[in-house]
């Protein structure tokens, strides 16, 4: 896809710009495309083994280079920018080129929690992504855990098995879309599917069952954090005698129901990494959550599936007033064993732990662990 040749100022200098850091899988190429179009430059951008390579020519190349690090996508982390002047080619447009392959040193950013724009679409009945548990865009969704190899292109990820439908292909090719070159783009027509419905998952949790779900980076075990019997059964089955469980709430507003959070801790909960934040507990959950401890590990939903589960739980009518659903969320591996990521492995290993096992057909390439943070004396 190319910018219109009529918009290019010909002549001037051609620069070769190399950008290293966490610049793949963050919407960096679409960002460069838009920036080059703004400054009416010709050339190209591509992923390469060491990051991103850019060539631009026109009258405003210096302005382009100056703006590049100032407006980069929020998930990007630039380590180094090198600039080399080369011979002009009298190019007429700007394009996103196929990636250059080889061994290199670039890195992929971690998976990012669902952004607000995707959440708005997730619960919009007029959106084609309505209630779709794999919604994502250039600013959120899986990255590290679906990458098979570099460079980070769709064919090199677990999404390579899913052919884009016409609507997704249109967004992927549209420079005005936030899904422009979003490698994990998917929708109910062409994307991954869950093995069970959201209402079945919510009914299981609401009914006191232990539910295993295939998360972004591995299987998780969920149960009602207010149901003492369910939490105790989870402890016995997972062979976890005393180590505390983390809990998940549906929104940052609900955190105050179960814990005390200050102005430094709330932003941590809402950060794109969605860490577990240790907070002073109000001791109104099942006692088996964190036996003998004054703090509880709290997290917010990280993936669309989590948001959908909370939405379904609230819709059942079993939760009312100020008291909202709280879910135990823990890795689905008995002590000392690796976290299952393969469907067949999960069905075999979790059969004696979970009452319901929910899979989907997008492979996990790399396991991911939850991060745990605490704020002490104002510092993380």
Secondary structure, DSSP 8 states (H G I E B T S, - for coil): -B--GGG----SEEEEEEEEEE-BSSSHHHHHHHHHHHTT-EEEEEEETTEEEEEEEETTHHHHHHHHTTS--TT-EEEEEEEEEE-------EEE-----S-----B---B---HHHHHHHT-TTSTTTT-TT--BTTBB-SGGGB-SSS--GGGBGGGGS---HHHHHHHT-TTSTTTT-TT---TTTS--BSS-HHHHHHHHHTT--EEEE-SSSEEEEEETT-HHHHHHHHHHHT-SSS--EEEESSGGGHHHHEE--HHHHHHHHSTT--EEEEEE-S-S-TTSSTT-SEEEEEE--SHHHHHHHHHHHHTSSS-TT---EEEEEES--TTS----SHHHHHHHSTTT-SEEE-BSS---S-----EE--BTTB-
